[in-house]
Amino acid sequence: MNFGFSQQPKQTMRARKLFVALLIAIGALGAVSNAAAQAVTPPPTPTDITPPDGNSAFLVGHAKGTQGYVCLPTSTGASWTVNAARPEATLFVKLFGQDVQIITHFLSPDTNPNKNAPSPLPFGSATWQSSFDTSKVWAKAVGSIPAGSDPASCPNSGAIPCLLLQSIGNEQGPTGGKILADTTFVQRLNTKGGSAPATGCAVASDVGKQALVPYTADYFFYHADN
């Protein structure tokens, strides 16, 4: 007769693993929250991509993503153009030597615009959403420098530009989370990769082709000083 005693050790082991995983997740969330509360020191930046006085960096994420391009016609043939609908990236921080996802970056409609939002609103805007409390910030580019033009903040020639973006909307998470809800500016620095392909879009027959080019960058998030 089998009373299932042999399964108890396995069930106990699964329960312990789940408990440990829960503790790790809670610890990671607490560590990220503490990191967000600590001072973040971005590199010195040129005026064109420096937030105005009265704003301080509170969070940085190291992004891995892709920049989208679409081949469009020109007067002489065709050329790659940034596909505004295809910015995609995941932002990480290091915790205990491991990459932990903290933010996703994508395009979405600005559902809570602020005074800086354009009118009419575009069909979608650059969005960053917290992986922990789902708070969001939407932003538009207000400053740019070419990659390779500043050794401290944008040193990698041939990469996508480094940017200053201003918040055009913010939203708390469904349970009141505010990690990104007070963001005023975002900097994209230390870009590497992501530039348009060198080939594949030159003649009319290439029109309509699309490309996703991998890139990395550091995103610094700012809020107003209290």
N, C-alpha and C positions, 0 to 999 in steps of 0.2 A: 504494500500500500504506500502511495506517494503522497505525503502531506505538504509537498512544496518547500521542504526545509532547504533543499539545495539551491533554491532561487533566492533565498533571503540574503546571502552575502552579495549576490549580484545587485539586488535591489538597493541594499545598503550602500554599495560602492557607487551606484548611479546617483543616489541621493546626496552622497558626500561630494561628488563631482559637481552636481548642480549647485550645491551650497557654496562651494569654492568659487565657481563661476560667478555666482551672484555677488559674493564679497569682492571679487576682482572688479566687476562692473561698477559697484558702488564706490570702491576705492578710486577707480579711474575717473568717475564723474566728479568726486570730491577733489581729486588732484587737478583736473581741468578747471574746476570752479576756482580753486585757490590760485592756479596759474593766471586766470583771467583777472584776479584781484591784485596780482603783483605788478610791479613796474615792468614795462616792456620798453626796451631801448632800440628804436629803429636806427639804421645808419643815417648819417647826415645826407641830405638830399638837396638838389638844386631847387631854386625858388619855384619853378614851374610845377613841381610835384610835391611841394611841402604844404601841409595843411596850415591854415591861418592860426595865429596865436590864439590861445584859449582852448585848444584841443590837445589831448594827450593819448598816446597809444596805450591800449589796455590788453590787446590780444594779438598774437601772431600765429599764422598757420602756414605750413609748408605744403604747397600745392603740387599735385601731379594730375595732369589733365591733357586735353586736346583742344586745339584751335581749329575751327572749321573754315573751309574755303569753298567757294563756288566759282566756276569758270564762266565769266560773262563776256559778251561781245564788246569790242572797242572799234574805233574808226579804222584801226590797222589790223584787226584780227580778233584776239581775245586775250584776257588776262585774269589772273586769280584775284578775287575780291573776298574780303572777310565775310563769312556767312554769319550774320548777326544772330541767327537762331541756334548756333552751335557752340557756344562756350560751355565746356563741361570740365569740371575738376573736383577733386576731393582734397580737403585740407587736413593735415595731420600735425600732431605734436608728438614728441618723444616722451614716453613714460616707461621707466624701468627698462630702457633700452629698446622698447618696441614702439612702432608707429601706431598711434591711436587716432582714429578718425574723429574730428571735431566739427567739421563744417562741410556742406556740399555747395558747389557753385554751378549755377545753371541759368537759363533764361525763363522768366515767368512774368505774367501780368502784375503790375503794381496795384495791389488791392487796398493799399492804405497810403496814398500819396501825401507828401508834405508840401510846404511852401516852395521848395526847390524843384518840384516835379514839373516837367514840360507840359504844355497844354496845346494840342491834345496829347494824351499819353500815347507812347508807342505801343505796338501790339504786345511787346514784351521788353523787359529790362533786365540788366545783369542783377542776379540775385545770389545772396549768400544766406544759407539756412543752417542754424545750429543742429547738430546731430543729437544733442541732449535734450533741449527744451523746445525745438522747432521754431524759435524766434527767428525773424528775418530782417534783412536790410536789402533794399533795392538802391542802386546807385548809378550815376552817369559819369562819364569821363569829363574832367574839367582841366586836366593838364597832362602833358605827355613829353617824354624825352626819348630819343633813339637809344636802342640797346648798344652798349659799348661806349656811350658818351660820358659816363660818370663812373670812375673806378670804385667808389665806395658803395653805390646803390644800384648801379645798372652796368656791370662790367663786361657782359658777354656779347660781343659783336655778332650781328646776324640773327639775334633773337627778336621776339616780339617786343614792342616798346614797353617801357616802365610808365606807370600811370598814377595819377591822383584822381580818385572818384569821390563825388559828393553824394551823400544820401539823398534820395528823392522819395523815400518811403521807409517806414519801419513798422514792424508788427510783433507783438508779444506772442508767445506760444499759447496753445489752447488752455493751459493751466496757469498762465501768468508768467511764464519764463521770459527773462529779459536779457539773456546773454548778448544778443545782437540788437535788441530793441532800441537802444540808445545810441547806436553807431551814427557818427556824423560824417566821417570820411574813411575811405579805404585806400591804401597804397598797394600797388603791385610792383614789387621790386625784385632784383636779382633774377630776372627772367633768363631762361635758357631754352632754346628751341622755339618751336611754334610758328616760325616764319613760313610764308607761302612756298610751295614746292617750286623748284627751279625749272621744272619741265612739266609737260602734260596739258598746257593751256596756252596755245599760241595761234591757232587757226580756228576758223568758224566751226569746223567739225568737232572741236573740243568743247564748245559751249554746252553747259549743263553738267559737266563733270564736277564731282565734289571730292574733297580731300580732308582728312582729319590728321593734323600734325601734332605729335606729342610735345608737351612743354612742361617745365617746372617753374615755380616762382614762389616768392614769399609774399603773403598778404598780411599787411598790418592794419588793424582796426582801431579807430580813434573814437573817443567820446568827448563831449564838452567838459571842461574843468568845472568842478563844483565851487 
